[in-house]
Amino acid sequence: MPIYILTVETLFQRIISSCLKVMAKTKEEIREIVREIIADIAPDENVSLLRAEIPLREQLDLDSMDFLDIVMELRKRYAIDVPEADYPRLESLDSCAEYLTDRFK
């Protein structure tokens, strides 16, 4: 049985490469992630009816605390930090997907 010896650098590169493959998401996957988070925060809402281009607050009964919960869940589940100045960029599912695509890479 052969013995494989990996340098720390090679091992680190493999781990990073695996993590990046897991993290990279399509825009549709990101929309689904946001839907799942909303469903957890507001279980009475029917997230399957959400239209991607319409602002979430026009479609759902979300207050500012619910919105902050969405941002906190992104941080908790995916280690994605959204600065307060960027909150308006999370207005709709489409804008969430557009904004978050680079952060999932």
LUMPAKE-397967 format. One record per residue: residue number from 1; residue in one letter; x, y negated, z negated of N, C-alpha, C in turn. Coordinates in nm, 4 decimals. Example, Ala and Ser with C-alpha at 12.3 -4.5 7.8 and 13.67 -1.06 7.14 Angstrom:
BEGIN
<node resi="1" resn="A" n_x="1.3190" n_y="0.5690" n_z="-0.7800" ca_x="1.2300" ca_y="0.4500" ca_z="-0.7800" c_x="1.3200" c_y="0.3300" c_z="-0.7800"/>
<node resi="2" resn="S" n_x="1.2850" n_y="0.2250" n_z="-0.7080" ca_x="1.3670" ca_y="0.1060" ca_z="-0.7140" c_x="1.2900" c_y="-0.0030" c_z="-0.7870"/>
***
This chain:
BEGIN
<node resi="1" resn="M" n_x="0.0840" n_y="0.1168" n_z="0.0000" ca_x="0.0000" ca_y="0.0000" ca_z="0.0000" c_x="0.0893" c_y="-0.1242" c_z="0.0000"/>
<node resi="2" resn="P" n_x="0.0721" n_y="-0.2119" n_z="0.0997" ca_x="0.1589" ca_y="-0.3303" ca_z="0.1055" c_x="0.1235" c_y="-0.4315" c_z="-0.0040"/>
<node resi="3" resn="I" n_x="0.2236" n_y="-0.5023" n_z="-0.0472" ca_x="0.2044" ca_y="-0.6072" ca_z="-0.1472" c_x="0.2159" c_y="-0.7409" c_z="-0.0756"/>
<node resi="4" resn="Y" n_x="0.1153" n_y="-0.8257" n_z="-0.0969" ca_x="0.1144" ca_y="-0.9579" ca_z="-0.0350" c_x="0.1550" c_y="-1.0619" c_z="-0.1380"/>
<node resi="5" resn="I" n_x="0.2480" n_y="-1.1419" n_z="-0.0996" ca_x="0.2927" ca_y="-1.2493" ca_z="-0.1877" c_x="0.2560" c_y="-1.3812" c_z="-0.1190"/>
<node resi="6" resn="L" n_x="0.1723" n_y="-1.4572" n_z="-0.1871" ca_x="0.1314" ca_y="-1.5869" ca_z="-0.1350" c_x="0.1986" c_y="-1.6967" c_z="-0.2157"/>
<node resi="7" resn="T" n_x="0.2437" n_y="-1.7962" n_z="-0.1463" ca_x="0.2955" ca_y="-1.9112" ca_z="-0.2192" c_x="0.1757" c_y="-1.9872" c_z="-0.2756"/>
<node resi="8" resn="V" n_x="0.2002" n_y="-2.0669" n_z="-0.3732" ca_x="0.0940" ca_y="-2.1482" ca_z="-0.4331" c_x="0.0338" c_y="-2.2387" c_z="-0.3258"/>
<node resi="9" resn="E" n_x="0.1177" n_y="-2.2919" n_z="-0.2401" ca_x="0.0692" ca_y="-2.3809" ca_z="-0.1341" c_x="-0.0247" c_y="-2.3065" c_z="-0.0386"/>
<node resi="10" resn="T" n_x="0.0124" n_y="-2.1860" n_z="0.0032" ca_x="-0.0717" ca_y="-2.1075" ca_z="0.0933" c_x="-0.2037" c_y="-2.0719" c_z="0.0265"/>
<node resi="11" resn="L" n_x="-0.1980" n_y="-2.0321" n_z="-0.0985" ca_x="-0.3194" ca_y="-1.9994" ca_z="-0.1726" c_x="-0.4100" c_y="-2.1218" c_z="-0.1837"/>
<node resi="12" resn="F" n_x="-0.3516" n_y="-2.2348" n_z="-0.2169" ca_x="-0.4280" ca_y="-2.3595" ca_z="-0.2285" c_x="-0.4932" c_y="-2.3951" c_z="-0.0951"/>
<node resi="13" resn="Q" n_x="-0.4206" n_y="-2.3825" n_z="0.0149" ca_x="-0.4753" ca_y="-2.4119" ca_z="0.1475" c_x="-0.5928" c_y="-2.3202" c_z="0.1804"/>
<node resi="14" resn="R" n_x="-0.5825" n_y="-2.1937" n_z="0.1444" ca_x="-0.6929" ca_y="-2.0994" ca_z="0.1702" c_x="-0.8163" c_y="-2.1335" c_z="0.0873"/>
<node resi="15" resn="I" n_x="-0.7942" n_y="-2.1708" n_z="-0.0364" ca_x="-0.9067" ca_y="-2.2080" ca_z="-0.1229" c_x="-0.9751" c_y="-2.3328" c_z="-0.0686"/>
<node resi="16" resn="I" n_x="-0.8979" n_y="-2.4339" n_z="-0.0336" ca_x="-0.9544" ca_y="-2.5585" ca_z="0.0209" c_x="-1.0292" c_y="-2.5302" c_z="0.1499"/>
<node resi="17" resn="S" n_x="-0.9725" n_y="-2.4499" n_z="0.2362" ca_x="-1.0373" ca_y="-2.4161" ca_z="0.3636" c_x="-1.1710" c_y="-2.3476" c_z="0.3395"/>
<node resi="18" resn="S" n_x="-1.1761" n_y="-2.2546" n_z="0.2442" ca_x="-1.3014" ca_y="-2.1857" ca_z="0.2116" c_x="-1.4037" c_y="-2.2826" c_z="0.1564"/>
<node resi="19" resn="C" n_x="-1.3610" n_y="-2.3715" n_z="0.0699" ca_x="-1.4533" ca_y="-2.4699" ca_z="0.0118" c_x="-1.5090" c_y="-2.5618" c_z="0.1187"/>
<node resi="20" resn="L" n_x="-1.4255" n_y="-2.6040" n_z="0.2108" ca_x="-1.4719" ca_y="-2.6935" ca_z="0.3166" c_x="-1.5746" c_y="-2.6251" c_z="0.4057"/>
<node resi="21" resn="K" n_x="-1.5559" n_y="-2.4980" n_z="0.4330" ca_x="-1.6524" ca_y="-2.4251" ca_z="0.5147" c_x="-1.7870" c_y="-2.4171" c_z="0.4445"/>
<node resi="22" resn="V" n_x="-1.7842" n_y="-2.3986" n_z="0.3130" ca_x="-1.9077" ca_y="-2.3916" ca_z="0.2358" c_x="-1.9736" c_y="-2.5290" c_z="0.2296"/>
<node resi="23" resn="M" n_x="-1.8952" n_y="-2.6334" n_z="0.2145" ca_x="-1.9503" ca_y="-2.7674" ca_z="0.1970" c_x="-2.0031" c_y="-2.8285" c_z="0.3261"/>
<node resi="24" resn="A" n_x="-1.9418" n_y="-2.8015" n_z="0.4400" ca_x="-1.9843" ca_y="-2.8638" ca_z="0.5652" c_x="-2.1299" c_y="-2.8272" c_z="0.5929"/>
<node resi="25" resn="K" n_x="-2.2109" n_y="-2.9273" n_z="0.6178" ca_x="-2.3542" ca_y="-2.9072" ca_z="0.6383" c_x="-2.4005" c_y="-2.9822" c_z="0.7626"/>
<node resi="26" resn="T" n_x="-2.5007" n_y="-2.9241" n_z="0.8284" ca_x="-2.5641" ca_y="-2.9944" ca_z="0.9396" c_x="-2.6642" c_y="-3.0943" c_z="0.8817"/>
<node resi="27" resn="K" n_x="-2.7097" n_y="-3.1831" n_z="0.9644" ca_x="-2.8083" ca_y="-3.2808" ca_z="0.9174" c_x="-2.9373" c_y="-3.2128" c_z="0.8748"/>
<node resi="28" resn="E" n_x="-2.9773" n_y="-3.1084" n_z="0.9446" ca_x="-3.0996" ca_y="-3.0375" ca_z="0.9053" c_x="-3.0810" c_y="-2.9679" c_z="0.7699"/>
<node resi="29" resn="E" n_x="-2.9630" n_y="-2.9122" n_z="0.7455" ca_x="-2.9354" ca_y="-2.8503" ca_z="0.6155" c_x="-2.9397" c_y="-2.9547" c_z="0.5036"/>
<node resi="30" resn="I" n_x="-2.8895" n_y="-3.0733" n_z="0.5327" ca_x="-2.8921" ca_y="-3.1811" ca_z="0.4332" c_x="-3.0361" c_y="-3.2245" c_z="0.4063"/>
<node resi="31" resn="R" n_x="-3.1168" n_y="-3.2349" n_z="0.5116" ca_x="-3.2586" ca_y="-3.2680" ca_z="0.4906" c_x="-3.3240" c_y="-3.1645" c_z="0.3994"/>
<node resi="32" resn="E" n_x="-3.2918" n_y="-3.0380" n_z="0.4213" ca_x="-3.3493" ca_y="-2.9313" ca_z="0.3393" c_x="-3.2999" c_y="-2.9397" c_z="0.1952"/>
<node resi="33" resn="I" n_x="-3.1749" n_y="-2.9742" n_z="0.1754" ca_x="-3.1205" ca_y="-2.9929" ca_z="0.0404" c_x="-3.1964" c_y="-3.1034" c_z="-0.0319"/>
<node resi="34" resn="V" n_x="-3.2195" n_y="-3.2147" n_z="0.0363" ca_x="-3.2929" ca_y="-3.3267" ca_z="-0.0246" c_x="-3.4365" c_y="-3.2845" c_z="-0.0551"/>
<node resi="35" resn="R" n_x="-3.4990" n_y="-3.2109" n_z="0.0361" ca_x="-3.6346" ca_y="-3.1592" ca_z="0.0093" c_x="-3.6366" c_y="-3.0720" c_z="-0.1172"/>
<node resi="36" resn="E" n_x="-3.5384" n_y="-2.9841" n_z="-0.1306" ca_x="-3.5308" ca_y="-2.8961" ca_z="-0.2473" c_x="-3.5148" c_y="-2.9759" c_z="-0.3764"/>
<node resi="37" resn="I" n_x="-3.4312" n_y="-3.0775" n_z="-0.3724" ca_x="-3.4109" ca_y="-3.1621" ca_z="-0.4900" c_x="-3.5411" c_y="-3.2334" c_z="-0.5254"/>
<node resi="38" resn="I" n_x="-3.6090" n_y="-3.2884" n_z="-0.4253" ca_x="-3.7360" ca_y="-3.3574" ca_z="-0.4501" c_x="-3.8390" c_y="-3.2598" c_z="-0.5070"/>
<node resi="39" resn="A" n_x="-3.8434" n_y="-3.1390" n_z="-0.4536" ca_x="-3.9381" ca_y="-3.0386" ca_z="-0.5026" c_x="-3.9111" c_y="-3.0055" c_z="-0.6497"/>
<node resi="40" resn="D" n_x="-3.7853" n_y="-3.0038" n_z="-0.6899" ca_x="-3.7516" ca_y="-2.9774" ca_z="-0.8293" c_x="-3.7903" c_y="-3.0949" c_z="-0.9195"/>
<node resi="41" resn="I" n_x="-3.7714" n_y="-3.2168" n_z="-0.8691" ca_x="-3.7997" ca_y="-3.3374" ca_z="-0.9473" c_x="-3.9491" c_y="-3.3675" c_z="-0.9529"/>
<node resi="42" resn="A" n_x="-4.0166" n_y="-3.3460" n_z="-0.8411" ca_x="-4.1607" ca_y="-3.3758" ca_z="-0.8311" c_x="-4.2333" c_y="-3.2518" c_z="-0.7798"/>
<node resi="43" resn="P" n_x="-4.2523" n_y="-3.1520" n_z="-0.8652" ca_x="-4.3087" ca_y="-3.0239" ca_z="-0.8207" c_x="-4.4506" c_y="-3.0327" c_z="-0.7643"/>
<node resi="44" resn="D" n_x="-4.5224" n_y="-3.1402" n_z="-0.7926" ca_x="-4.6588" ca_y="-3.1544" ca_z="-0.7404" c_x="-4.6612" c_y="-3.2041" c_z="-0.5957"/>
<node resi="45" resn="E" n_x="-4.5482" n_y="-3.2509" n_z="-0.5463" ca_x="-4.5409" ca_y="-3.3040" ca_z="-0.4097" c_x="-4.5204" c_y="-3.1903" c_z="-0.3095"/>
<node resi="46" resn="N" n_x="-4.5850" n_y="-3.2029" n_z="-0.1945" ca_x="-4.5689" ca_y="-3.1049" ca_z="-0.0874" c_x="-4.4577" c_y="-3.1533" c_z="0.0063"/>
<node resi="47" resn="V" n_x="-4.3354" n_y="-3.1096" n_z="-0.0207" ca_x="-4.2204" ca_y="-3.1588" ca_z="0.0553" c_x="-4.2166" c_y="-3.1055" c_z="0.1986"/>
<node resi="48" resn="S" n_x="-4.2922" n_y="-3.0010" n_z="0.2267" ca_x="-4.2937" ca_y="-2.9466" ca_z="0.3632" c_x="-4.3609" c_y="-3.0434" c_z="0.4615"/>
<node resi="49" resn="L" n_x="-4.4402" n_y="-3.1369" n_z="0.4107" ca_x="-4.5094" ca_y="-3.2330" ca_z="0.4970" c_x="-4.4301" c_y="-3.3613" c_z="0.5189"/>
<node resi="50" resn="L" n_x="-4.3141" n_y="-3.3716" n_z="0.4564" ca_x="-4.2350" ca_y="-3.4941" ca_z="0.4703" c_x="-4.1897" c_y="-3.5146" c_z="0.6140"/>
<node resi="51" resn="R" n_x="-4.2087" n_y="-3.6358" n_z="0.6615" ca_x="-4.1587" ca_y="-3.6719" ca_z="0.7947" c_x="-4.0230" c_y="-3.7374" c_z="0.7779"/>
<node resi="52" resn="A" n_x="-3.9298" n_y="-3.6917" n_z="0.8572" ca_x="-3.7892" ca_y="-3.7291" ca_z="0.8396" c_x="-3.7618" c_y="-3.8777" c_z="0.8584"/>
<node resi="53" resn="E" n_x="-3.8371" n_y="-3.9441" n_z="0.9447" ca_x="-3.8063" ca_y="-4.0832" ca_z="0.9783" c_x="-3.8778" c_y="-4.1856" c_z="0.8905"/>
<node resi="54" resn="I" n_x="-3.9749" n_y="-4.1435" n_z="0.8116" ca_x="-4.0543" ca_y="-4.2351" ca_z="0.7286" c_x="-3.9917" c_y="-4.2435" c_z="0.5892"/>
<node resi="55" resn="P" n_x="-3.9814" n_y="-4.3645" n_z="0.5331" ca_x="-3.9241" ca_y="-4.3777" ca_z="0.3982" c_x="-3.9933" c_y="-4.2863" c_z="0.2976"/>
<node resi="56" resn="L" n_x="-3.9138" n_y="-4.2260" n_z="0.2122" ca_x="-3.9653" ca_y="-4.1312" ca_z="0.1139" c_x="-4.0677" c_y="-4.1953" c_z="0.0207"/>
<node resi="57" resn="R" n_x="-4.0442" n_y="-4.3196" n_z="-0.0180" ca_x="-4.1369" ca_y="-4.3865" ca_z="-0.1109" c_x="-4.2727" c_y="-4.4145" c_z="-0.0483"/>
<node resi="58" resn="E" n_x="-4.2801" n_y="-4.4161" n_z="0.0842" ca_x="-4.4087" ca_y="-4.4331" ca_z="0.1514" c_x="-4.4852" c_y="-4.3006" c_z="0.1590"/>
<node resi="59" resn="Q" n_x="-4.4144" n_y="-4.1905" n_z="0.1418" ca_x="-4.4763" ca_y="-4.0590" ca_z="0.1543" c_x="-4.5002" c_y="-3.9898" c_z="0.0201"/>
<node resi="60" resn="L" n_x="-4.4256" n_y="-4.0314" n_z="-0.0805" ca_x="-4.4291" ca_y="-3.9636" ca_z="-0.2100" c_x="-4.4543" c_y="-4.0638" c_z="-0.3213"/>
<node resi="61" resn="D" n_x="-4.5010" n_y="-4.0123" n_z="-0.4311" ca_x="-4.5209" ca_y="-4.0948" ca_z="-0.5497" c_x="-4.3939" c_y="-4.0881" c_z="-0.6344"/>
<node resi="62" resn="L" n_x="-4.2874" n_y="-4.1520" n_z="-0.5853" ca_x="-4.1588" ca_y="-4.1521" ca_z="-0.6548" c_x="-4.1349" c_y="-4.2888" c_z="-0.7167"/>
<node resi="63" resn="D" n_x="-4.0972" n_y="-4.2910" n_z="-0.8436" ca_x="-4.0586" ca_y="-4.4176" ca_z="-0.9040" c_x="-3.9058" c_y="-4.4279" c_z="-0.9042"/>
<node resi="64" resn="S" n_x="-3.8547" n_y="-4.5353" n_z="-0.9598" ca_x="-3.7100" ca_y="-4.5564" ca_z="-0.9557" c_x="-3.6346" c_y="-4.4494" c_z="-1.0365"/>
<node resi="65" resn="M" n_x="-3.6953" n_y="-4.3998" n_z="-1.1426" ca_x="-3.6297" ca_y="-4.2932" ca_z="-1.2199" c_x="-3.6221" c_y="-4.1634" c_z="-1.1397"/>
<node resi="66" resn="D" n_x="-3.7267" n_y="-4.1330" n_z="-1.0633" ca_x="-3.7239" ca_y="-4.0146" ca_z="-0.9766" c_x="-3.6119" c_y="-4.0275" c_z="-0.8741"/>
<node resi="67" resn="F" n_x="-3.5974" n_y="-4.1476" n_z="-0.8184" ca_x="-3.4917" ca_y="-4.1698" ca_z="-0.7197" c_x="-3.3546" c_y="-4.1488" c_z="-0.7845"/>
<node resi="68" resn="L" n_x="-3.3363" n_y="-4.2019" n_z="-0.9047" ca_x="-3.2091" ca_y="-4.1816" ca_z="-0.9752" c_x="-3.1855" c_y="-4.0334" c_z="-1.0037"/>
<node resi="69" resn="D" n_x="-3.2920" n_y="-3.9600" n_z="-1.0308" ca_x="-3.2786" ca_y="-3.8158" ca_z="-1.0506" c_x="-3.2276" c_y="-3.7464" c_z="-0.9242"/>
<node resi="70" resn="I" n_x="-3.2725" n_y="-3.7920" n_z="-0.8086" ca_x="-3.2239" ca_y="-3.7365" ca_z="-0.6812" c_x="-3.0734" c_y="-3.7596" c_z="-0.6696"/>
<node resi="71" resn="V" n_x="-3.0317" n_y="-3.8820" n_z="-0.6978" ca_x="-2.8894" ca_y="-3.9172" ca_z="-0.6903" c_x="-2.8088" c_y="-3.8337" c_z="-0.7907"/>
<node resi="72" resn="M" n_x="-2.8617" n_y="-3.8175" n_z="-0.9107" ca_x="-2.7917" ca_y="-3.7396" ca_z="-1.0135" c_x="-2.7818" c_y="-3.5919" c_z="-0.9749"/>
<node resi="73" resn="E" n_x="-2.8860" n_y="-3.5390" n_z="-0.9126" ca_x="-2.8826" ca_y="-3.3988" ca_z="-0.8672" c_x="-2.7790" c_y="-3.3792" c_z="-0.7571"/>
<node resi="74" resn="L" n_x="-2.7657" n_y="-3.4758" n_z="-0.6681" ca_x="-2.6611" ca_y="-3.4674" ca_z="-0.5651" c_x="-2.5239" c_y="-3.4598" c_z="-0.6314"/>
<node resi="75" resn="R" n_x="-2.5063" n_y="-3.5383" n_z="-0.7358" ca_x="-2.3785" ca_y="-3.5366" ca_z="-0.8068" c_x="-2.3591" c_y="-3.4034" c_z="-0.8793"/>
<node resi="76" resn="K" n_x="-2.4621" n_y="-3.3584" n_z="-0.9479" ca_x="-2.4509" ca_y="-3.2364" ca_z="-1.0283" c_x="-2.4328" c_y="-3.1116" c_z="-0.9417"/>
<node resi="77" resn="R" n_x="-2.5121" n_y="-3.0990" n_z="-0.8370" ca_x="-2.5092" ca_y="-2.9770" ca_z="-0.7553" c_x="-2.3960" c_y="-2.9737" c_z="-0.6539"/>
<node resi="78" resn="Y" n_x="-2.3607" n_y="-3.0917" n_z="-0.6010" ca_x="-2.2657" ca_y="-3.0943" ca_z="-0.4886" c_x="-2.1462" c_y="-3.1864" c_z="-0.5109"/>
<node resi="79" resn="A" n_x="-2.1339" n_y="-3.2434" n_z="-0.6295" ca_x="-2.0228" ca_y="-3.3349" ca_z="-0.6612" c_x="-2.0161" c_y="-3.4514" c_z="-0.5626"/>
<node resi="80" resn="I" n_x="-2.1333" n_y="-3.4992" n_z="-0.5219" ca_x="-2.1408" ca_y="-3.6137" ca_z="-0.4307" c_x="-2.1819" c_y="-3.7352" c_z="-0.5114"/>
<node resi="81" resn="D" n_x="-2.0954" n_y="-3.8337" n_z="-0.5110" ca_x="-2.1216" ca_y="-3.9565" ca_z="-0.5856" c_x="-2.1744" c_y="-4.0620" c_z="-0.4890"/>
<node resi="82" resn="V" n_x="-2.2911" n_y="-4.1147" n_z="-0.5166" ca_x="-2.3510" ca_y="-4.2194" ca_z="-0.4327" c_x="-2.3452" c_y="-4.3493" c_z="-0.5116"/>
<node resi="83" resn="P" n_x="-2.2652" n_y="-4.4451" n_z="-0.4660" ca_x="-2.2594" ca_y="-4.5737" ca_z="-0.5362" c_x="-2.3944" c_y="-4.6460" c_z="-0.5281"/>
<node resi="84" resn="E" n_x="-2.4251" n_y="-4.7223" n_z="-0.6300" ca_x="-2.5532" ca_y="-4.7927" ca_z="-0.6354" c_x="-2.5749" c_y="-4.8813" c_z="-0.5124"/>
<node resi="85" resn="A" n_x="-2.4692" n_y="-4.9394" n_z="-0.4602" ca_x="-2.4803" ca_y="-5.0254" ca_z="-0.3416" c_x="-2.5294" c_y="-4.9469" c_z="-0.2194"/>
<node resi="86" resn="D" n_x="-2.5124" n_y="-4.8144" n_z="-0.2209" ca_x="-2.5538" ca_y="-4.7306" ca_z="-0.1075" c_x="-2.6926" c_y="-4.6694" c_z="-0.1243"/>
<node resi="87" resn="Y" n_x="-2.7596" n_y="-4.6925" n_z="-0.2351" ca_x="-2.8926" ca_y="-4.6345" ca_z="-0.2566" c_x="-2.9897" c_y="-4.6630" c_z="-0.1423"/>
<node resi="88" resn="P" n_x="-2.9904" n_y="-4.7842" n_z="-0.0856" ca_x="-3.0836" ca_y="-4.8090" ca_z="0.0260" c_x="-3.0599" c_y="-4.7179" c_z="0.1473"/>
<node resi="89" resn="R" n_x="-2.9425" n_y="-4.6601" n_z="0.1565" ca_x="-2.9114" ca_y="-4.5708" ca_z="0.2690" c_x="-2.9747" c_y="-4.4328" c_z="0.2523"/>
<node resi="90" resn="L" n_x="-3.0423" n_y="-4.4105" n_z="0.1399" ca_x="-3.1099" ca_y="-4.2835" ca_z="0.1129" c_x="-3.2617" c_y="-4.3010" c_z="0.1210"/>
<node resi="91" resn="E" n_x="-3.3055" n_y="-4.3895" n_z="0.2064" ca_x="-3.4463" ca_y="-4.4268" ca_z="0.2148" c_x="-3.5364" c_y="-4.3152" c_z="0.2693"/>
<node resi="92" resn="S" n_x="-3.4900" n_y="-4.2458" n_z="0.3725" ca_x="-3.5704" ca_y="-4.1407" ca_z="0.4365" c_x="-3.4862" c_y="-4.0133" c_z="0.4470"/>
<node resi="93" resn="L" n_x="-3.5494" n_y="-3.9036" n_z="0.4864" ca_x="-3.4722" ca_y="-3.7806" ca_z="0.5064" c_x="-3.3660" c_y="-3.8003" c_z="0.6146"/>
<node resi="94" resn="D" n_x="-3.4027" n_y="-3.8712" n_z="0.7216" ca_x="-3.3052" ca_y="-3.8969" ca_z="0.8287" c_x="-3.1884" c_y="-3.9806" c_z="0.7794"/>
<node resi="95" resn="S" n_x="-3.2186" n_y="-4.0866" n_z="0.7045" ca_x="-3.1092" ca_y="-4.1718" ca_z="0.6572" c_x="-3.0244" c_y="-4.0980" c_z="0.5527"/>
<node resi="96" resn="C" n_x="-3.0871" n_y="-4.0107" n_z="0.4727" ca_x="-3.0106" ca_y="-3.9268" ca_z="0.3789" c_x="-2.9139" c_y="-3.8377" c_z="0.4561"/>
<node resi="97" resn="A" n_x="-2.9652" n_y="-3.7733" n_z="0.5597" ca_x="-2.8815" ca_y="-3.6830" ca_z="0.6402" c_x="-2.7665" c_y="-3.7592" c_z="0.7047"/>
<node resi="98" resn="E" n_x="-2.7972" n_y="-3.8759" n_z="0.7570" ca_x="-2.6933" ca_y="-3.9576" ca_z="0.8215" c_x="-2.5856" c_y="-3.9980" c_z="0.7207"/>
<node resi="99" resn="Y" n_x="-2.6283" n_y="-4.0467" n_z="0.6064" ca_x="-2.5350" ca_y="-4.0944" ca_z="0.5042" c_x="-2.4552" c_y="-3.9792" c_z="0.4415"/>
<node resi="100" resn="L" n_x="-2.5211" n_y="-3.8684" n_z="0.4129" ca_x="-2.4568" ca_y="-3.7610" ca_z="0.3377" c_x="-2.3725" c_y="-3.6655" c_z="0.4232"/>
<node resi="101" resn="T" n_x="-2.3894" n_y="-3.6675" n_z="0.5535" ca_x="-2.3142" ca_y="-3.5740" ca_z="0.6390" c_x="-2.1639" c_y="-3.5807" c_z="0.6126"/>
<node resi="102" resn="D" n_x="-2.1077" n_y="-3.6991" n_z="0.6099" ca_x="-1.9633" ca_y="-3.7117" ca_z="0.5881" c_x="-1.9227" c_y="-3.6692" c_z="0.4462"/>
<node resi="103" resn="R" n_x="-2.0128" n_y="-3.6837" n_z="0.3525" ca_x="-1.9795" ca_y="-3.6492" ca_z="0.2150" c_x="-1.9825" c_y="-3.4994" c_z="0.1893"/>
<node resi="104" resn="F" n_x="-2.0485" n_y="-3.4238" n_z="0.2770" ca_x="-2.0487" ca_y="-3.2781" ca_z="0.2650" c_x="-1.9308" c_y="-3.2147" c_z="0.3366"/>
<node resi="105" resn="K" n_x="-1.8453" n_y="-3.2946" n_z="0.3987" ca_x="-1.7310" ca_y="-3.2388" ca_z="0.4730" c_x="-1.6092" c_y="-3.2328" c_z="0.3833"/>
***
